Amino acid sequence: MPETQTTNPPTFESVWAILKEVAENQKETDRIIKEVGKKQEETDRQLKETDRIVKETSKQIGKFSNRFGEIVEYMVAPNLQEKFWEMGLKFHQANLSAVFSDDKKFLFEVDVFLQNGDKAMLVKQKRNSRPKMLRIILNALKKCESTPIYTATNAHF
C-alpha cells in the first residue's frame, strides 16, 4: 500500500512568518544592490580618471619625444660639417631644415643639407628607422632629384 504523507497544513502565522522573512531578505537584497551600484559608480569615476591620466601622460611622452629629437638635432647638426671635413668630405655650405619644393609645393624636408660645388648630402634624422618610413623618404628623394631647393628662409641654391 502506498505510503501517505501526513503534514500539517500551513497556518496563518507560519505563512505570515515566511512573508516577513522574504520581506527582510528583499530589504537586504535592495541594500546590497544599492551598495554595489555606488561601488560601480566609484569604479566608473576611477576608470574615467585613469583614462584621463593615461591620455595626458601619452601626450606628455609625445612632447618629450619630440623635444628629445630636437635636442639630438641641435647636438648633431652643428658638428656634422666639421665631422665630414675630418673624413675628407668637404662641404662648404650647411643648411638646417632645407625644404625641397616644386613651384612652392612642399615635397620633402631634411634636417641638414650639406653641399659643395658639385656634391650634396641630405641628412634626415629619425629615431625609429621603420621600413615604411624609409620607403617614404626614398620616394621623396627620387622626386627631389631634379627639384630646386629652398631653405627655411626660401633662399634658392
Sequence and secondary structure as in RCSB ss.txt:
>XXXX:A:sequence
MPETQTTNPPTFESVWAILKEVAENQKETDRIIKEVGKKQEETDRQLKETDRIVKETSKQIGKFSNRFGEIVEYM
VAPNLQEKFWEMGLKFHQANLSAVFSDDKKFLFEVDVFLQNGDKAMLVKQKRNSRPKMLRIILNALKKCESTPIY
TATNAHF
>XXXX:A:secstr
           HHHHHHHHHHHHHHHHHHHHHHHHHHHHHHHHHHHHHHHHHHHHHHHHHHHHHHHHHHHHHHHH
HHHHHHHHHHHTT   SEEEEEEEEEETTEEEEEEEEEEE SS EEEE   SS  HHHHHHHHHHHHHHTT  EE
 TT  B 
